[in-house]
Amino acid sequence: MSAASASLVHPRSIVEEAQLNPALSSLLVETFVPLFGEGVTIAKEAEGLSVTDATQVSEMKQARALRLKLRAVRVEAEKRRKTMKEESLRSGKAIDNVYGAIRLATEPVEARLQEMDALAGQKLLRRVLRKVAKPLQERAKAGAMSVSKSRALFHSITTYAKREKGKQVAVIAVGSKAKQRQALAVHNVFYDRRRKGIFYGWMLDQGHGNAAARPWWTPAVTASEGQAVQAFTSELTKALDRIAKRKAKTASPDTVVPA
């Protein structure tokens, strides 16, 4: 056996190493292995042939015949390769087109649903933050009750959503809402005069001019800030656990009502 024959790789081995699907693997083997076998057989016949002189007419005729046979095998293999490659390209294009149709049908809806998911997440966070903010609100109200005669400041303290300019996500704030209707009504009745807003909360807390500070807000924040992170983690975990339980219950086959 020649060195060239010894170094040949059988097409079947190439197909097996490629790990294609069974149908395609069988098609490649059926298409090309017979041609490979035919070509190897012709090549072996040519191994013992040698032409060194122009008088070897018979050997030259035999060499020509073998060459034409090998050419025929190679040309046939090339035709089959082109045919299969064209089919593969058409198949690849069809796959891309089908995927494109699916993408066009699903992407816009997916994007809209993703926005809904984001809104649901924001709503969940706001609900959790309102729970976390409740102790601060209660402490602030208790402090305001002790420093405000009219109790207008007490009524102005609330938990509310606050959206900063240029931002899509609202944050939860606790504080004295200057134009809280009930607070303004209480103030106007108590002092028998109209006021545009309850703006004096910070003055009472920090002091203003000759008036001494009567802290009500600062103590409430100081007492609450150490518990805020732990409370947020706890409430968020509980909320996520409730969602997970609802999803598990919905997905359970036992909860499906027969049609």
Backbone as JSON, one array per atom type, in Angstrom:
{
  "sequence": "MSAASASLVHPRSIVEEAQLNPALSSLLVETFVPLFGEGVTIAKEAEGLSVTDATQVSEMKQARALRLKLRAVRVEAEKRRKTMKEESLRSGKAIDNVYGAIRLATEPVEARLQEMDALAGQKLLRRVLRKVAKPLQERAKAGAMSVSKSRALFHSITTYAKREKGKQVAVIAVGSKAKQRQALAVHNVFYDRRRKGIFYGWMLDQGHGNAAARPWWTPAVTASEGQAVQAFTSELTKALDRIAKRKAKTASPDTVVPA",
  "N": [[0.85, -1.19, 0.0], [0.53, 2.24, -0.82], [1.99, 5.36, 0.46], [0.18, 7.44, 0.15], [-2.31, 6.13, 0.02], [-2.42, 5.05, 2.56], [-2.78, 7.3, 4.12], [-5.33, 8.17, 3.7], [-8.6, 9.32, 4.67], [-11.57, 7.87, 5.66], [-14.76, 8.67, 4.32], [-16.98, 8.01, 5.9], [-16.01, 8.12, 8.5], [-15.51, 10.83, 8.73], [-18.11, 11.87, 8.61], [-19.23, 10.72, 10.9], [-17.7, 11.96, 12.91], [-18.58, 14.54, 12.64], [-21.04, 14.59, 13.87], [-23.75, 14.8, 12.96], [-27.32, 15.03, 12.33], [-29.11, 11.88, 12.26], [-30.5, 11.35, 9.8], [-29.34, 13.1, 7.9], [-26.7, 12.26, 8.08], [-26.86, 9.61, 7.1], [-27.65, 10.18, 4.48], [-25.38, 11.53, 3.44], [-23.46, 9.5, 3.62], [-24.57, 7.54, 1.91], [-24.49, 8.95, -0.47], [-21.79, 9.67, -1.03], [-19.92, 7.7, -0.19], [-19.93, 5.35, -1.91], [-18.74, 6.46, -4.25], [-16.28, 7.19, -3.21], [-15.23, 4.66, -2.65], [-15.09, 3.6, -5.22], [-13.24, 5.34, -6.41], [-10.96, 4.82, -4.84], [-10.47, 2.18, -5.55], [-9.82, 2.4, -8.3], [-7.55, 3.99, -8.04], [-5.83, 2.21, -6.78], [-5.42, 0.38, -8.82], [-3.91, 1.92, -10.46], [-1.56, 2.14, -9.1], [0.36, 0.17, -9.61], [1.12, 0.75, -12.15], [3.36, 1.97, -14.54], [4.94, 4.25, -16.67], [7.6, 4.79, -18.66], [8.66, 5.1, -21.09], [8.19, 6.05, -24.49], [7.44, 3.99, -26.11], [5.78, 2.35, -24.75], [3.0, 1.75, -25.43], [0.61, 0.35, -24.79], [0.53, 0.53, -22.0], [0.27, 3.27, -21.75], [-2.24, 3.7, -22.89], [-3.77, 2.37, -20.97], [-3.24, 3.98, -18.74], [-4.45, 6.34, -19.55], [-7.11, 5.53, -19.67], [-7.6, 4.88, -16.97], [-7.2, 7.4, -15.84], [-9.31, 8.87, -16.96], [-11.45, 7.51, -15.81], [-11.04, 8.1, -13.11], [-11.37, 10.84, -13.26], [-14.06, 10.96, -13.99], [-15.25, 9.97, -11.66], [-14.5, 11.97, -9.85], [-15.74, 14.25, -11.02], [-18.43, 13.5, -10.84], [-18.7, 13.38, -8.06], [-18.28, 16.06, -7.5], [-20.55, 17.19, -8.7], [-22.59, 16.08, -7.14], [-21.87, 17.19, -4.69], [-22.29, 19.96, -5.17], [-25.04, 19.95, -5.64], [-26.07, 19.07, -3.15], [-25.06, 21.08, -1.53], [-26.37, 23.31, -2.55], [-28.98, 22.66, -1.85], [-28.62, 22.65, 0.89], [-28.04, 25.36, 1.32], [-30.45, 26.52, 0.48], [-32.09, 25.36, 2.36], [-30.96, 26.47, 4.69], [-31.56, 29.18, 4.22], [-34.34, 29.07, 4.21], [-34.77, 28.31, 6.85], [-33.79, 30.6, 8.17], [-35.66, 32.46, 7.21], [-38.06, 31.47, 8.25], [-37.52, 31.7, 10.96], [-37.29, 34.47, 11.04], [-39.94, 35.24, 10.51], [-41.21, 34.27, 12.79], [-39.88, 35.82, 14.71], [-40.7, 38.44, 14.0], [-43.37, 38.22, 14.57], [-43.43, 37.84, 17.3], [-41.65, 39.53, 18.74], [-42.53, 42.34, 19.07], [-44.76, 42.0, 20.78], [-43.56, 40.69, 22.89], [-41.87, 42.73, 23.82], [-43.76, 44.57, 24.71], [-44.99, 43.11, 26.75], [-42.81, 42.85, 28.39], [-42.51, 45.44, 29.3], [-44.8, 45.55, 30.83], [-44.13, 43.69, 32.79], [-42.05, 45.1, 33.98], [-43.45, 47.28, 35.03], [-45.05, 45.92, 36.84], [-43.08, 45.06, 38.59], [-42.2, 47.52, 39.6], [-44.51, 48.33, 40.89], [-44.68, 46.39, 42.88], [-42.36, 46.98, 44.35], [-42.99, 49.56, 45.28], [-45.15, 48.98, 46.94], [-43.9, 47.42, 48.89], [-42.05, 49.28, 49.89], [-43.78, 51.16, 50.98], [-44.76, 49.79, 53.18], [-42.41, 49.5, 54.62], [-41.91, 52.15, 55.17], [-43.86, 52.86, 56.94], [-43.41, 52.71, 59.87], [-41.71, 54.96, 60.2], [-43.39, 57.02, 59.39], [-45.36, 56.88, 61.38], [-43.86, 57.5, 63.69], [-43.04, 60.07, 63.03], [-45.49, 61.39, 62.91], [-46.29, 61.17, 65.58], [-44.3, 62.74, 66.78], [-44.86, 65.2, 65.55], [-47.33, 65.74, 66.61], [-46.71, 66.5, 69.15], [-45.5, 68.97, 68.93], [-47.02, 70.73, 67.46], [-49.65, 72.88, 67.77], [-52.05, 73.15, 66.42], [-52.38, 70.76, 65.18], [-52.2, 70.53, 62.48], [-49.79, 70.06, 61.21], [-49.43, 67.4, 61.94], [-51.46, 66.15, 60.43], [-50.49, 66.67, 57.9], [-48.44, 64.96, 57.4], [-47.47, 62.27, 55.49], [-47.21, 59.25, 53.48], [-45.98, 59.05, 50.26], [-45.82, 58.74, 46.65], [-43.09, 59.81, 44.75], [-41.91, 61.27, 41.89], [-38.99, 61.97, 40.28], [-37.88, 64.61, 38.07], [-37.46, 63.7, 34.7], [-37.06, 61.06, 35.27], [-38.22, 57.68, 35.2], [-38.98, 55.96, 37.17], [-40.76, 55.96, 40.15], [-40.21, 57.1, 43.5], [-40.65, 56.29, 46.97], [-41.7, 58.52, 49.41], [-41.56, 59.94, 52.67], [-43.02, 62.42, 54.59], [-43.79, 65.88, 55.38], [-46.44, 66.97, 53.64], [-46.93, 69.76, 51.93], [-49.3, 70.85, 50.79], [-51.41, 69.3, 51.65], [-54.76, 68.52, 51.85], [-56.5, 68.07, 54.07], [-54.83, 68.82, 56.19], [-54.43, 71.56, 55.62], [-57.06, 72.47, 55.88], [-57.55, 71.99, 58.62], [-55.63, 73.69, 59.76], [-56.5, 76.23, 58.84], [-59.01, 76.47, 60.02], [-58.32, 76.35, 62.73], [-56.67, 78.61, 63.12], [-58.18, 80.49, 62.0], [-57.71, 81.62, 59.47], [-56.6, 81.79, 56.08], [-54.21, 79.64, 54.61], [-51.58, 78.91, 52.32], [-50.05, 76.61, 52.36], [-48.52, 74.0, 54.37], [-45.71, 74.8, 55.51], [-43.94, 74.97, 57.59], [-42.78, 72.89, 58.97], [-40.03, 72.11, 58.96], [-38.9, 74.3, 60.15], [-39.78, 74.13, 62.8], [-38.51, 71.78, 63.53], [-35.72, 72.28, 63.16], [-35.33, 74.79, 64.17], [-35.67, 78.38, 63.95], [-34.7, 81.63, 63.19], [-35.23, 83.47, 66.08], [-36.54, 81.49, 67.31], [-36.43, 78.53, 69.19], [-35.22, 75.23, 68.44], [-37.51, 72.56, 68.02], [-37.31, 69.52, 67.93], [-38.84, 67.1, 65.95], [-38.97, 65.67, 63.58], [-36.29, 64.82, 63.02], [-35.63, 63.05, 65.27], [-37.43, 60.98, 64.66], [-36.49, 60.01, 62.2], [-33.91, 59.16, 62.96], [-34.52, 57.11, 64.74], [-35.68, 55.29, 63.03], [-34.03, 54.69, 60.84], [-32.12, 52.68, 61.3], [-33.55, 50.35, 61.2], [-34.59, 50.19, 58.7], [-33.32, 48.96, 56.39], [-33.21, 46.24, 57.07], [-35.94, 45.76, 57.44], [-36.88, 46.28, 54.85], [-35.61, 44.22, 53.35], [-36.78, 41.98, 54.55], [-39.58, 42.36, 54.05], [-39.6, 42.44, 51.24], [-38.67, 39.88, 50.6], [-40.77, 38.33, 51.65], [-42.85, 39.18, 49.98], [-41.95, 38.29, 47.44], [-41.89, 35.57, 47.92], [-44.61, 35.06, 48.22], [-45.51, 35.58, 45.63], [-44.14, 33.56, 44.22], [-45.37, 31.29, 45.34], [-48.0, 31.64, 44.46], [-47.62, 31.4, 41.68], [-46.68, 28.77, 41.53], [-48.91, 27.4, 42.41], [-50.73, 28.03, 40.41], [-49.55, 26.77, 38.24], [-49.74, 24.13, 38.93], [-50.91, 20.87, 38.12], [-53.04, 19.88, 39.59], [-54.66, 21.98, 40.13], [-56.0, 22.61, 37.88], [-59.04, 22.99, 36.29], [-61.15, 20.56, 34.91], [-62.29, 20.63, 31.52]],
  "CA": [[0.0, 0.0, 0.0], [1.34, 3.45, -0.91], [1.83, 6.31, 1.56], [-1.05, 8.21, -0.1], [-3.46, 5.3, 0.4], [-2.41, 4.86, 4.01], [-3.17, 8.54, 4.79], [-6.7, 8.51, 3.36], [-9.61, 9.27, 5.73], [-12.82, 7.38, 5.08], [-15.87, 9.63, 4.48], [-17.86, 7.6, 7.0], [-15.41, 8.63, 9.74], [-15.72, 12.28, 8.74], [-19.53, 12.1, 8.92], [-19.46, 10.37, 12.3], [-17.09, 12.98, 13.76], [-19.36, 15.78, 12.53], [-22.19, 14.44, 14.77], [-24.94, 15.35, 12.32], [-28.51, 14.23, 12.64], [-29.04, 10.57, 11.59], [-30.98, 11.38, 8.42], [-28.33, 13.74, 7.07], [-25.52, 11.39, 8.09], [-27.13, 8.5, 6.17], [-27.66, 10.71, 3.11], [-24.0, 11.78, 3.04], [-22.78, 8.21, 3.43], [-25.11, 6.91, 0.69], [-24.15, 9.75, -1.64], [-20.37, 9.81, -1.33], [-19.07, 6.53, 0.11], [-19.68, 4.52, -3.11], [-17.78, 7.14, -5.12], [-14.97, 7.07, -2.56], [-14.76, 3.29, -2.86], [-14.74, 3.46, -6.64], [-12.01, 6.09, -6.65], [-9.84, 4.11, -4.21], [-10.19, 0.98, -6.36], [-9.12, 2.84, -9.52], [-6.23, 4.46, -7.63], [-5.0, 1.04, -6.51], [-5.04, -0.17, -10.12], [-2.88, 2.78, -11.05], [-0.33, 2.09, -8.31], [1.37, -0.71, -10.25], [1.34, 1.18, -13.54], [4.5, 2.87, -14.7], [5.28, 4.53, -18.07], [8.89, 5.49, -18.7], [9.18, 5.16, -22.48], [7.13, 6.31, -25.47], [7.07, 2.76, -26.81], [4.84, 1.6, -23.91], [1.69, 2.19, -25.93], [-0.45, -0.32, -24.04], [0.48, 1.11, -20.65], [-0.22, 4.64, -21.88], [-3.69, 3.6, -23.07], [-4.33, 1.99, -19.68], [-3.13, 5.15, -17.88], [-5.48, 7.29, -19.98], [-8.41, 4.99, -19.27], [-7.73, 5.04, -15.52], [-7.33, 8.81, -15.56], [-10.67, 9.28, -17.31], [-12.35, 6.94, -14.8], [-10.9, 8.91, -11.89], [-11.98, 12.14, -13.53], [-15.51, 10.77, -13.96], [-15.62, 9.86, -10.24], [-14.34, 13.29, -9.23], [-16.77, 15.14, -11.55], [-19.71, 13.09, -10.25], [-18.67, 13.81, -6.66], [-18.44, 17.51, -7.49], [-21.96, 17.48, -9.0], [-23.39, 15.76, -5.96], [-21.53, 18.18, -3.66], [-22.97, 21.21, -5.48], [-26.48, 19.76, -5.45], [-26.37, 19.03, -1.73], [-24.74, 22.38, -0.96], [-27.46, 24.21, -2.92], [-30.12, 22.3, -1.0], [-28.3, 23.1, 2.24], [-28.18, 26.81, 1.34], [-31.88, 26.81, 0.45], [-32.61, 24.98, 3.68], [-30.53, 27.49, 5.64], [-32.32, 30.39, 3.96], [-35.7, 28.83, 4.67], [-34.73, 28.34, 8.32], [-33.67, 32.0, 8.55], [-36.92, 33.15, 6.91], [-39.07, 31.02, 9.22], [-37.18, 32.35, 12.23], [-37.63, 35.89, 10.91], [-41.39, 35.38, 10.64], [-41.53, 34.08, 14.21], [-39.37, 36.98, 15.44], [-41.55, 39.59, 13.72], [-44.67, 38.0, 15.2], [-43.34, 37.76, 18.76], [-40.83, 40.57, 19.39], [-43.28, 43.5, 19.57], [-45.59, 41.6, 21.92], [-42.63, 40.42, 23.99], [-41.42, 44.01, 24.35], [-44.87, 45.16, 25.45], [-45.15, 42.34, 27.98], [-41.66, 43.16, 29.25], [-42.85, 46.71, 29.95], [-45.78, 45.22, 31.87], [-43.37, 43.07, 33.88], [-41.32, 46.17, 34.68], [-44.42, 48.04, 35.81], [-45.43, 45.08, 37.97], [-41.97, 45.1, 39.54], [-42.23, 48.82, 40.26], [-45.65, 48.34, 41.79], [-44.31, 45.56, 44.02], [-41.4, 47.73, 45.17], [-43.69, 50.65, 45.96], [-45.95, 48.4, 48.02], [-42.96, 47.03, 49.94], [-41.49, 50.49, 50.49], [-44.81, 51.79, 51.81], [-44.78, 49.06, 54.45], [-41.18, 49.83, 55.34], [-41.97, 53.55, 55.58], [-44.94, 53.08, 57.9], [-42.92, 53.08, 61.21], [-41.21, 56.33, 60.16], [-44.55, 57.91, 59.33], [-46.02, 56.88, 62.69], [-43.02, 58.25, 64.62], [-43.08, 61.48, 62.64], [-46.81, 61.9, 63.33], [-46.26, 61.31, 67.04], [-43.48, 63.91, 67.09], [-45.57, 66.4, 65.11], [-48.44, 65.95, 67.54], [-46.2, 67.13, 70.38], [-44.95, 70.32, 68.7], [-47.95, 71.55, 66.68], [-50.89, 73.1, 68.52], [-53.24, 72.98, 65.57], [-52.35, 69.39, 64.62], [-52.15, 70.6, 61.01], [-48.55, 69.38, 60.81], [-49.71, 65.97, 62.09], [-52.27, 65.69, 59.29], [-49.77, 66.86, 56.64], [-47.43, 63.92, 57.23], [-48.0, 61.14, 54.73], [-46.3, 58.51, 52.61], [-46.45, 59.31, 48.9], [-44.89, 58.44, 45.55], [-42.47, 61.03, 44.23], [-41.17, 61.0, 40.66], [-38.08, 63.06, 39.94], [-37.96, 65.03, 36.68], [-36.61, 62.94, 33.79], [-36.93, 59.67, 35.71], [-39.45, 56.92, 34.99], [-39.31, 55.2, 38.37], [-41.14, 56.79, 41.29], [-39.7, 56.67, 44.8], [-41.59, 56.5, 48.06], [-41.19, 59.52, 50.34], [-42.33, 60.22, 53.88], [-42.75, 63.78, 55.03], [-44.9, 66.81, 55.49], [-46.89, 67.39, 52.31], [-47.34, 71.13, 52.21], [-50.65, 71.2, 50.35], [-52.35, 68.24, 52.03], [-56.02, 69.24, 52.01], [-57.01, 68.0, 55.44], [-53.94, 69.63, 57.03], [-54.74, 72.98, 55.38], [-58.38, 72.76, 56.45], [-57.39, 72.04, 60.08], [-54.88, 74.91, 60.09], [-57.31, 77.42, 58.57], [-60.06, 76.53, 61.03], [-57.72, 76.6, 64.04], [-56.14, 79.97, 63.19], [-59.17, 81.35, 61.37], [-57.1, 82.32, 58.34], [-56.24, 80.89, 54.98], [-52.78, 79.46, 54.39], [-51.37, 78.19, 51.06], [-49.38, 75.34, 52.56], [-47.89, 73.76, 55.66], [-44.29, 74.86, 55.18], [-43.14, 75.3, 58.77], [-42.32, 71.7, 59.67], [-38.58, 72.13, 59.13], [-38.57, 75.36, 61.1], [-39.99, 73.59, 64.14], [-37.51, 70.73, 63.79], [-34.36, 72.79, 63.17], [-35.26, 76.12, 64.75], [-35.69, 79.43, 62.92], [-34.61, 82.95, 63.79], [-35.09, 83.42, 67.53], [-37.3, 80.34, 67.83], [-35.6, 77.36, 69.49], [-35.61, 74.01, 67.73], [-38.35, 71.57, 68.71], [-37.16, 68.38, 67.01], [-39.89, 66.09, 65.82], [-38.64, 64.86, 62.4], [-34.96, 64.22, 63.17], [-35.68, 61.85, 66.12], [-38.17, 59.91, 63.98], [-35.57, 59.43, 61.21], [-32.83, 58.48, 63.68], [-35.05, 55.87, 65.32], [-36.16, 54.38, 61.99], [-33.07, 54.37, 59.78], [-31.41, 51.44, 61.58], [-34.43, 49.21, 60.93], [-35.15, 50.28, 57.35], [-32.75, 47.98, 55.46], [-33.66, 44.91, 57.49], [-37.38, 45.67, 57.17], [-37.06, 46.2, 53.4], [-35.23, 42.86, 52.94], [-37.79, 41.03, 55.05], [-40.85, 42.54, 53.34], [-39.42, 42.06, 49.84], [-38.59, 38.41, 50.57], [-42.13, 37.82, 51.85], [-43.64, 39.45, 48.76], [-41.49, 37.39, 46.37], [-42.34, 34.21, 48.28], [-46.05, 34.97, 47.91], [-45.64, 35.48, 44.17], [-43.68, 32.22, 43.83], [-46.39, 30.32, 45.74], [-49.14, 31.78, 43.54], [-47.25, 30.84, 40.38], [-46.61, 27.31, 41.67], [-50.27, 26.92, 42.52], [-51.35, 28.17, 39.09], [-48.94, 25.81, 37.33], [-49.96, 22.76, 39.39], [-51.98, 20.17, 37.39], [-54.16, 19.61, 40.49], [-55.53, 23.14, 40.21], [-56.65, 22.8, 36.59], [-60.41, 22.48, 36.27], [-61.43, 19.88, 33.64], [-63.25, 21.33, 30.64]],
  "C": [[0.88, 1.23, 0.0], [1.08, 4.35, 0.29], [0.54, 7.11, 1.41], [-2.28, 7.45, 0.33], [-3.55, 5.15, 1.9], [-2.93, 6.1, 4.74], [-4.61, 8.94, 4.5], [-7.63, 8.39, 4.58], [-10.93, 8.88, 5.1], [-13.94, 8.41, 5.32], [-16.79, 9.29, 5.65], [-17.34, 8.15, 8.34], [-15.63, 10.14, 9.87], [-17.16, 12.62, 9.15], [-19.8, 11.82, 10.39], [-18.89, 11.43, 13.25], [-17.88, 14.29, 13.74], [-20.59, 15.77, 13.42], [-23.44, 15.12, 14.21], [-26.16, 14.54, 12.72], [-28.5, 12.96, 11.79], [-29.44, 10.6, 10.12], [-29.92, 11.99, 7.49], [-27.06, 12.9, 6.99], [-25.69, 10.25, 7.09], [-27.09, 8.97, 4.73], [-26.25, 10.96, 2.61], [-23.25, 10.48, 2.76], [-23.25, 7.55, 2.13], [-24.67, 7.65, -0.57], [-22.68, 9.65, -2.02], [-19.51, 8.56, -1.08], [-18.86, 5.63, -1.11], [-18.66, 5.15, -4.06], [-16.37, 7.07, -4.54], [-14.38, 5.68, -2.8], [-14.31, 3.06, -4.29], [-13.43, 4.16, -6.94], [-10.8, 5.39, -6.06], [-9.45, 2.88, -5.03], [-9.4, 1.34, -7.62], [-7.69, 3.28, -9.18], [-5.29, 3.29, -7.35], [-4.53, 0.39, -7.81], [-3.89, 0.63, -10.72], [-1.55, 2.71, -10.3], [0.77, 1.27, -8.99], [1.71, -0.32, -11.67], [2.48, 2.19, -13.59], [4.81, 3.02, -16.18], [6.56, 5.36, -18.07], [9.41, 5.69, -20.12], [8.0, 5.33, -23.42], [6.68, 5.07, -26.2], [6.06, 1.94, -26.0], [3.41, 2.06, -24.24], [0.55, 1.61, -25.1], [-0.6, 0.3, -22.66], [-0.07, 2.53, -20.71], [-1.74, 4.66, -22.08], [-4.39, 3.28, -21.74], [-4.32, 3.19, -18.72], [-4.22, 6.17, -18.23], [-6.86, 6.83, -19.51], [-8.65, 5.18, -17.77], [-7.93, 6.52, -15.14], [-8.74, 9.31, -15.84], [-11.69, 8.74, -16.3], [-12.29, 7.76, -13.5], [-11.54, 10.29, -12.06], [-13.5, 12.06, -13.44], [-16.01, 10.69, -12.5], [-15.58, 11.24, -9.57], [-15.43, 14.25, -9.7], [-18.14, 14.82, -10.95], [-19.81, 13.53, -8.79], [-18.9, 15.32, -6.55], [-19.89, 17.9, -7.77], [-22.83, 17.24, -7.78], [-23.13, 16.77, -4.83], [-22.29, 19.49, -3.89], [-24.47, 21.1, -5.23], [-26.85, 19.81, -3.97], [-26.1, 20.38, -1.07], [-25.85, 23.38, -1.28], [-28.69, 23.94, -2.06], [-29.9, 22.78, 0.44], [-28.47, 24.61, 2.36], [-29.65, 27.21, 1.32], [-32.53, 26.49, 1.78], [-32.24, 26.02, 4.73], [-31.3, 28.79, 5.48], [-33.76, 30.26, 4.44], [-35.79, 28.88, 6.19], [-34.66, 29.78, 8.81], [-34.99, 32.75, 8.34], [-38.02, 32.77, 7.9], [-38.82, 31.68, 10.58], [-37.56, 33.84, 12.19], [-39.11, 36.13, 11.08], [-41.82, 35.25, 12.1], [-41.1, 35.3, 15.02], [-40.27, 38.2, 15.25], [-42.91, 39.47, 14.42], [-44.6, 38.12, 16.72], [-42.63, 38.94, 19.43], [-41.63, 41.76, 19.89], [-44.12, 43.18, 20.8], [-44.72, 41.34, 23.14], [-42.16, 41.72, 24.65], [-42.51, 44.67, 25.18], [-45.09, 44.45, 26.78], [-44.0, 42.6, 28.95], [-41.9, 44.48, 29.99], [-43.85, 46.47, 31.08], [-45.1, 44.59, 33.07], [-42.64, 44.13, 34.7], [-42.25, 46.98, 35.56], [-44.88, 47.25, 37.02], [-44.35, 45.08, 39.04], [-41.95, 46.41, 40.3], [-43.37, 48.9, 41.27], [-45.35, 47.53, 43.05], [-43.36, 46.32, 44.94], [-42.07, 48.86, 45.93], [-44.51, 50.14, 47.14], [-45.06, 48.01, 49.21], [-42.43, 48.25, 50.66], [-42.51, 51.22, 51.36], [-44.9, 51.1, 53.17], [-43.57, 49.41, 55.3], [-41.25, 51.25, 55.9], [-42.99, 53.8, 56.69], [-44.44, 53.42, 59.31], [-42.39, 54.52, 61.27], [-42.37, 57.32, 60.16], [-45.22, 58.01, 60.71], [-45.2, 57.67, 63.72], [-43.05, 59.75, 64.32], [-44.4, 62.11, 63.07], [-46.85, 62.12, 64.84], [-45.45, 62.52, 67.46], [-44.18, 65.2, 66.72], [-46.72, 66.74, 66.06], [-47.97, 66.73, 68.78], [-45.71, 68.56, 70.17], [-45.92, 71.25, 67.98], [-49.28, 71.67, 67.42], [-52.11, 72.77, 67.68], [-53.41, 71.56, 65.05], [-52.37, 69.38, 63.09], [-50.91, 69.88, 60.5], [-48.73, 67.87, 60.89], [-50.45, 65.43, 60.87], [-51.52, 65.8, 57.96], [-48.77, 65.74, 56.37], [-48.05, 62.7, 56.58], [-46.89, 60.43, 53.98], [-46.82, 58.63, 51.18], [-45.37, 58.97, 47.89], [-44.38, 59.76, 44.97], [-41.61, 60.67, 43.03], [-40.3, 62.21, 40.33], [-38.15, 63.37, 38.44], [-36.96, 64.25, 35.83], [-36.43, 61.5, 34.17], [-38.27, 58.96, 35.57], [-39.91, 56.22, 36.27], [-39.62, 56.16, 39.51], [-40.55, 56.21, 42.57], [-40.77, 56.97, 45.84], [-40.96, 57.46, 49.06], [-42.12, 59.64, 51.53], [-42.0, 61.64, 54.3], [-44.0, 64.61, 55.13], [-45.26, 67.31, 54.09], [-47.57, 68.74, 52.47], [-48.79, 71.42, 51.88], [-51.65, 70.07, 50.6], [-53.67, 68.9, 52.47], [-56.53, 69.25, 53.45], [-56.18, 68.86, 56.39], [-54.24, 71.12, 56.87], [-56.08, 73.36, 56.0], [-58.29, 72.89, 57.97], [-56.7, 73.33, 60.49], [-55.76, 76.15, 59.93], [-58.43, 77.57, 59.59], [-59.48, 76.93, 62.38], [-57.3, 78.06, 64.17], [-57.08, 80.99, 62.54], [-58.55, 82.23, 60.28], [-56.68, 81.31, 57.29], [-54.73, 80.85, 54.81], [-52.6, 78.62, 53.13], [-50.7, 76.83, 51.24], [-48.77, 75.24, 53.94], [-46.38, 73.66, 55.42], [-43.38, 74.97, 56.41], [-42.6, 74.09, 59.52], [-40.82, 71.72, 59.94], [-38.14, 73.21, 60.11], [-38.72, 74.88, 62.54], [-38.89, 72.59, 64.48], [-36.11, 71.31, 63.97], [-34.22, 74.13, 63.91], [-35.18, 77.16, 63.65], [-35.67, 80.78, 63.59], [-34.34, 82.84, 65.28], [-35.81, 82.23, 68.14], [-36.37, 79.15, 68.01], [-36.13, 76.14, 68.73], [-36.47, 73.13, 68.62], [-38.37, 70.31, 67.83], [-38.34, 67.41, 67.08], [-39.58, 65.13, 64.66], [-37.31, 64.13, 62.56], [-34.98, 63.0, 64.09], [-36.39, 60.68, 65.45], [-37.28, 59.21, 62.95], [-34.48, 58.62, 61.89], [-33.3, 57.14, 64.23], [-35.41, 54.84, 64.26], [-35.08, 53.89, 61.04], [-32.33, 53.05, 60.03], [-32.22, 50.2, 61.24], [-34.85, 49.13, 59.47], [-34.64, 49.18, 56.42], [-33.24, 46.58, 55.8], [-35.14, 44.71, 57.19], [-37.64, 45.54, 55.67], [-36.74, 44.79, 52.9], [-36.28, 41.85, 53.34], [-39.09, 41.13, 54.26], [-40.74, 42.13, 51.88], [-39.36, 40.55, 49.69], [-39.97, 37.8, 50.72], [-42.98, 38.0, 50.59], [-43.25, 38.52, 47.63], [-41.9, 35.96, 46.65], [-43.81, 34.02, 47.97], [-46.28, 34.83, 46.41], [-45.25, 34.09, 43.69], [-44.73, 31.17, 44.17], [-47.6, 30.4, 44.83], [-48.85, 31.18, 42.18], [-47.22, 29.32, 40.43], [-48.01, 26.72, 41.73], [-50.98, 26.96, 41.18], [-50.84, 27.1, 38.13], [-49.22, 24.36, 37.71], [-51.1, 22.11, 38.62], [-53.21, 19.95, 38.26], [-55.13, 20.78, 40.52], [-56.27, 23.4, 38.9], [-58.03, 22.18, 36.61], [-60.7, 21.83, 34.93], [-62.47, 20.63, 32.83], [-64.55, 20.55, 30.57]]
}
